[in-house]
Amino acid sequence: MFTGKHQRFVALASCTLAACASFVSAQSWNVNGLAPYLDGDVFAHGIDGNMVVGSRRAGFGSPKAVMWNTATGTATLLGPWWASTSVAADASGSQQVGYLEHNGVSRASLWSGSESSWVDLSPAGANGSFASGVSNGEQVGRALFNSVSHAGKWSGTAASWTSLHPSGATSSYASGVHNGQQVGAANYGSGDRATMWTGSAASAVSLHPAGYASSRAWATSVAHQVGSVVVSGSTSHAAMWSGSASSFVDLHPAAAQLSEVLDVDGDYQVGYARFDGLDRAGVWMGSSQSWVDLGALITFEGAYSQATGISVAGDSVRVSGWWAVPGWDVQPVVFELVVPTPASVAVLLGAGVFAVRRRR
């Protein structure tokens, strides 16, 4: 922990509906930093209940995979110690997935809550691999064969690798999975095309809507798939589908420069939109008009943020994310939906306070 001029305390306050955006009556959100405090650039990439996963880069070092338990206020470095780089990308139940680098090679990785639990998922013959999603014991990602990316899935071991690479595609990757449905993208020579699978390469379904330069899907809830479409150049619009290209919904908020959805659970979609050059974490409920600026909860001038994952269980809605200001360390957060009692007319502003260190 740093003190004196190298430490600042920043208040993160809850935001009522009226202060944020048009949403659902009587709902509000609050935000808290993750405990314990870790110095360096710390990103939260995914969430499942009380478990949050991400990465920490201290000083000028490489990122290292980390897992938080928000119920106990503890953090676990997943390592392993001998890896030059490691990142945890997603979590489900007792499992965490991501990748590590060792001797210049990336290897898809699976953990079960500790460094010693690490499992190498890299399939035979691959010269690199990455795991990006996990659900109910199934992991998805990509493996490089002769440096060509192939989408695929696992069930806990390297030997369980199943290729999802569609016939005719020049490259592909899987990004998310839920209850046996996988999503990602495939390229047939003219840009990525958002793609959905149900366990095999032959099951590939294109979600790419007509009239867009490219598209990609990051996550699925089975009922809905989310990601982005490229309108022109590099301008992306947040996107949602319901199992087909024709079901495409443009979630791009009014006045945003670009937007993207990174995760979905239940009726909620999370990601970010860019306004005046700054990314702002946000949440949707199925339409562009439903956008709520979660970045407004971070009351620090010039702050930028992204919402990276969501976990819904009954009335509990929790969103992982991160925020930063130029020249300061990136900090992980959890946004949480506050559901007031029927007698509540207004929700009191709350605050989550934690330390951030200015770079020297």
Number of C-alpha atoms within 10 A of each C-alpha: 10 12 9 7 9 14 15 15 10 16 19 23 20 27 26 20 18 12 13 18 16 13 18 11 8 17 16 24 23 22 27 21 23 25 17 14 17 18 19 21 22 26 28 31 26 29 27 23 19 15 23 31 30 32 26 27 21 15 13 8 11 14 23 24 27 26 24 22 18 17 10 10 12 13 19 14 20 26 24 18 12 11 16 18 22 30 29 33 29 29 31 23 14 12 22 35 30 29 26 27 19 12 8 11 12 22 24 27 28 26 22 17 20 16 16 12 13 17 17 16 27 25 23 11 10 19 16 22 27 29 33 28 28 29 22 15 16 19 35 32 31 30 32 21 15 10 11 14 22 23 28 29 27 21 17 18 15 17 12 12 20 17 20 27 25 23 11 10 14 17 21 26 31 34 28 29 29 23 14 14 20 35 33 32 28 31 21 14 10 9 16 24 24 30 29 30 23 18 16 16 17 13 13 20 18 19 26 25 19 10 10 13 19 23 27 29 32 26 30 30 21 20 14 21 34 31 30 26 30 22 15 12 8 11 13 22 25 27 28 28 23 17 19 16 17 12 12 20 18 16 26 25 23 12 10 17 17 22 28 28 31 28 26 30 21 17 12 19 34 30 29 32 32 19 16 8 11 17 22 24 30 27 23 24 18 18 15 16 15 18 24 26 20 28 28 21 22 26 12 15 7 10 17 23 27 29 32 28 29 28 24 18 11 7 9 12 19 22 32 30 31 25 26 20 16 11 10 18 21 24 26 29 26 23 24 20 17 19 15 14 10 7 6 10 9 13 18 13 13 15 17 16 15 19 19 24 23 18 12 8
